[in-house]
Amino acid sequence: MQEQNDGLKISVLASGSTGNCTYVETADHKILIDAGLSGKKIENLMQSIGRDLSDVDSLFVTHEHSDHRKGVGVLARRYGMDVYANQGTWDAMASKVGKIPMEQKNIIAPDSVLSMGDLDVESFTVSHDAAEPQFYAVHSGGKSFVVLTDTGYVSDHVEGVIKNADAYLMECNHDVEMLRMGSYSWPLKQRILSDTGHLSNEDGADVMMDVLGNHTKRIFLGHLSQENNMKSLAHLTVASIMEDHDFGVNHDFKILDTDPEKASGLVTL
């Protein structure tokens, strides 16, 4: 039987402090959001979900940090895909991604919507210690998916933009006590805990309680620190907080783990 192409399909190929990459597919488009691993690793992750990088037409970059742009130049040159980022991010990563043909370099401005046939990509600015960080909400066929994994806090404006999506990849970077008691230097701890750092497990839960709606069926917990968090702890913390506030965890929606080395299954929203 031929596979149905209808609907918005997603897979979190990798998420964590060592590398991030998310795959999104519609009937007419196949895109990546970030490429923070080697080209070879991304190729293997794509193969693990039955997809081929040669079919990807566009790559959207959130910011210039290595765990989000490491493979950008390689993928652009090897596969000829269009690369989208805002001007600040292009300027900041220019020396790190190597030469990319001008015709493949595209600007997607902050707080804008790029329409690509059956797929709309909406950018929104976040508070992170990068040149001009922005993340993306993708929309197709009445379905939407939000990627938000590097921000110190989430503004009311951003919450309005991302409200009631069908699925989220939401940052739960650290457990605050693990971070405070851990081996990181005090300046690094301060950076992570700041308004331009990363969301904790509790922060991620708080954001989800503000934005979750009746369309929301999946919450992927993303960008977990390998030093300052654990999958089981992040999952338990978010689920417990939401249950304590009478949200229907495992009834109205599912909370799902992600991995820095293993892709989540390809799902249709």
FIMAR-337320 format. One record per residue (C-alpha): residue in one letter; y negated, z negated, x negated. Coordinates in steps of 0.25 Angstrom, whole numbers, padded with zeros to 4 digits, always signed. Layout:
AYZX ...
//
This chain:
M+0000+0000+0000 Q-0014+0004-0005 E-0023-0008-0008 Q-0034-0010+0001 N-0048-0009-0006 D-0056-0015+0006 G-0064-0027+0003 L-0070-0035-0008 K-0060-0038-0019 I-0063-0049-0030 S-0056-0055-0042 V-0061-0065-0051 L-0056-0059-0064 A-0060-0071-0073 S-0070-0083-0071 G-0073-0094-0081 S-0081-0098-0092 T-0074-0088-0101 G-0076-0075-0093 N-0079-0070-0079 C-0076-0057-0072 T-0074-0054-0057 Y-0069-0041-0050 V-0074-0036-0037 E-0069-0024-0029 T-0073-0016-0017 A-0067-0003-0012 D-0077+0005-0020 H-0081-0005-0032 K-0074-0013-0042 I-0084-0022-0050 L-0083-0034-0060 I-0093-0046-0060 D-0094-0050-0074 A-0085-0047-0086 G-0084-0059-0095 L-0071-0056-0101 S-0066-0046-0111 G-0064-0032-0106 K-0049-0034-0108 K-0048-0047-0100 I-0056-0041-0088 E-0046-0029-0089 N-0034-0038-0088 L-0040-0046-0077 M-0043-0034-0069 Q-0029-0029-0071 S-0023-0042-0066 I-0030-0040-0052 G-0025-0025-0052 R-0038-0019-0055 D-0043-0010-0067 L-0057-0012-0074 S-0058+0004-0074 D-0061+0003-0059 V-0072-0007-0060 D-0086+0000-0058 S-0096-0011-0060 L-0097-0024-0068 F-0108-0035-0064 V-0112-0045-0074 T-0118-0058-0070 H-0124-0063-0084 E-0122-0061-0099 H-0114-0073-0102 S-0101-0069-0110 D-0091-0074-0099 H-0098-0064-0089 R-0101-0052-0098 K-0091-0051-0109 G-0084-0039-0105 V-0095-0032-0099 G-0098-0022-0110 V-0083-0019-0112 L-0080-0016-0097 A-0093-0007-0096 R-0089+0001-0108 R-0074+0002-0105 Y-0075+0005-0090 G-0089+0011-0088 M-0092+0001-0077 D-0106-0002-0072 V-0112-0015-0077 Y-0122-0023-0068 A-0130-0035-0073 N-0145-0039-0071 Q-0155-0035-0082 G-0155-0049-0088 T-0140-0049-0090 W-0140-0035-0096 D-0150-0039-0106 A-0143-0052-0109 M-0129-0046-0111 A-0134-0033-0117 S-0130-0037-0132 K-0116-0043-0127 V-0110-0031-0119 G-0112-0020-0128 K-0116-0006-0124 I-0115-0002-0110 P-0119+0012-0105 M-0132+0012-0098 E-0126+0018-0086 Q-0117+0007-0084 K-0128-0004-0085 N-0134-0008-0071 I-0143-0019-0067 I-0140-0028-0055 A-0153-0036-0053 P-0152-0051-0049 D-0152-0054-0034 S-0149-0039-0030 V-0138-0032-0023 L-0131-0019-0029 S-0124-0011-0019 M-0112-0003-0024 G-0106+0004-0011 D-0096-0006-0005 L-0101-0017-0015 D-0114-0025-0016 V-0116-0034-0028 E-0127-0044-0026 S-0133-0051-0038 F-0138-0065-0038 T-0145-0073-0049 V-0139-0087-0054 S-0143-0098-0063 H-0136-0097-0076 D-0140-0097-0091 A-0139-0082-0093 A-0150-0071-0093 E-0150-0067-0079 P-0137-0071-0072 Q-0133-0066-0058 F-0120-0066-0050 Y-0115-0057-0039 A-0111-0056-0025 V-0103-0044-0021 H-0102-0039-0007 S-0093-0028-0001 G-0088-0026+0014 G-0094-0039+0019 K-0087-0047+0008 S-0094-0054-0004 F-0090-0061-0017 V-0099-0069-0025 V-0098-0072-0040 L-0106-0084-0045 T-0101-0090-0058 D-0112-0094-0068 T-0124-0102-0062 G-0129-0116-0063 Y-0133-0117-0049 V-0133-0108-0036 S-0147-0106-0030 D-0149-0106-0015 H-0153-0091-0016 V-0139-0088-0023 E-0132-0096-0013 G-0138-0087-0002 V-0134-0075-0009 I-0120-0079-0011 K-0117-0086+0002 N-0104-0084+0010 A-0097-0074+0001 D-0083-0071+0003 A-0079-0076-0011 Y-0086-0082-0022 L-0083-0084-0037 M-0091-0097-0039 E-0094-0104-0052 C-0087-0118-0054 N-0089-0118-0069 H-0087-0133-0072 D-0083-0147-0068 V-0096-0155-0071 E-0088-0167-0077 M-0079-0158-0086 L-0091-0151-0091 R-0099-0164-0094 M-0087-0171-0101 G-0082-0158-0108 S-0085-0153-0122 Y-0097-0143-0120 S-0110-0147-0127 W-0120-0154-0119 P-0130-0142-0119 L-0118-0133-0113 K-0115-0143-0103 Q-0129-0144-0099 R-0130-0128-0098 I-0118-0128-0089 L-0123-0139-0080 S-0137-0133-0079 D-0143-0124-0068 T-0140-0112-0077 G-0126-0116-0080 H-0113-0116-0071 L-0109-0121-0058 S-0099-0133-0058 N-0088-0134-0049 E-0096-0143-0039 D-0108-0133-0040 G-0098-0121-0036 A-0093-0129-0024 D-0107-0132-0020 V-0112-0118-0021 M-0099-0113-0013 M-0102-0123-0002 D-0116-0117-0001 V-0112-0103+0000 L-0098-0102+0006 G-0097-0096+0020 N-0087-0091+0030 H-0085-0078+0022 T-0081-0086+0010 K-0066-0086+0007 R-0065-0087-0008 I-0072-0095-0019 F-0068-0093-0033 L-0071-0104-0043 G-0077-0097-0055 H-0082-0098-0070 L-0074-0111-0072 S-0077-0117-0086 Q-0064-0118-0094 E-0070-0131-0101 N-0076-0138-0089 N-0068-0135-0077 M-0054-0132-0072 K-0050-0123-0060 S-0043-0135-0053 L-0055-0143-0054 A-0065-0133-0050 H-0056-0129-0038 L-0054-0143-0034 T-0069-0147-0035 V-0074-0135-0027 A-0063-0136-0016 S-0066-0151-0015 I-0081-0150-0014 M-0080-0139-0003 E-0069-0147+0004 D-0077-0159+0004 H-0088-0151+0011 D-0079-0146+0022 F-0077-0132+0016 G-0064-0125+0020 V-0058-0124+0006 N-0045-0116+0007 H-0047-0113+0022 D-0060-0106+0023 F-0060-0101+0008 K-0052-0102-0005 I-0057-0108-0018 L-0051-0100-0029 D-0050-0102-0044 T-0053-0092-0055 D-0049-0090-0069 P-0055-0085-0083 E-0042-0078-0086 K-0036-0074-0073 A-0041-0065-0062 S-0041-0070-0047 G-0033-0061-0038 L-0041-0049-0032 V-0045-0054-0018 T-0051-0046-0006 L-0063-0053+0001 
//
